[in-house]
Amino acid sequence: MKINLNGEKLESQSGTLMALVLEQGFDPGSLIAEVNFEVIVQENWKDISIKEGDNIELLSFVGGG
């Protein structure tokens, strides 16, 4: 299916938000996820289905000093 991930078009076979995060090689522990402009609590990622045309933003924490 085709989705938009961080502003880029992407073809993915992931059925859930958690599967997408893992498919893309991200560390789930350092991310915030937004699906169609709604922030999703990490404990629910495995329950959130990804659908054709979804807009997904995966934002990572960056430390600095």
RASULCOR-V565968 format. One record per residue. N is the residue number from 0. RES is the residue in one small letter. PHI is phi in radians with two decimals (NA if undefined). PSI is psi in whole degrees, -180 to 180 (none if undefined). OMEGA is omega in whole degrees, -180 to 180 (NA if undefined). Layout:
N|RES|PHI|PSI|OMEGA, N|RES|PHI|PSI|OMEGA
This chain:
0|m|NA|157|180, 1|k|-1.79|129|177, 2|i|-2.29|173|173, 3|n|-1.96|118|-180, 4|l|-2.05|117|-179, 5|n|0.90|41|176, 6|g|1.45|1|-180, 7|e|-2.00|141|176, 8|k|-1.26|139|-175, 9|l|-2.52|141|173, 10|e|-1.70|126|-177, 11|s|-2.47|148|175, 12|q|-1.84|4|-178, 13|s|-1.17|135|-180, 14|g|-1.60|-21|-179, 15|t|-2.28|165|178, 16|l|-1.07|-43|179, 17|m|-1.08|-43|179, 18|a|-1.08|-38|178, 19|l|-1.13|-45|179, 20|v|-1.00|-47|-179, 21|l|-1.20|-40|178, 22|e|-1.03|-37|-178, 23|q|-1.46|-4|176, 24|g|1.41|20|179, 25|f|-1.49|153|173, 26|d|-1.52|110|-177, 27|p|-1.01|-27|-177, 28|g|-1.20|-14|-177, 29|s|-2.08|25|-176, 30|l|-2.13|154|164, 31|i|-2.05|137|-179, 32|a|-2.07|141|177, 33|e|-2.28|129|178, 34|v|-2.11|120|-179, 35|n|0.89|47|175, 36|f|1.21|19|176, 37|e|-2.10|124|178, 38|v|-1.22|133|-178, 39|i|-1.93|127|178, 40|v|-1.15|134|-173, 41|q|-0.97|-35|-179, 42|e|-1.13|-14|179, 43|n|-1.74|-3|-175, 44|w|-0.98|-37|-178, 45|k|-1.21|-17|-178, 46|d|-1.75|-7|-177, 47|i|-1.59|113|179, 48|s|-1.34|140|176, 49|i|-1.67|133|-178, 50|k|-2.15|157|176, 51|e|-0.86|130|176, 52|g|1.49|-1|179, 53|d|-1.06|146|173, 54|n|-1.82|117|-175, 55|i|-2.15|133|175, 56|e|-2.08|128|175, 57|l|-2.01|114|-175, 58|l|-1.94|130|-179, 59|s|-1.86|151|177, 60|f|-1.36|136|177, 61|v|-2.20|124|179, 62|g|-1.56|154|179, 63|g|-2.77|173|-178, 64|g|-2.68|none|NA
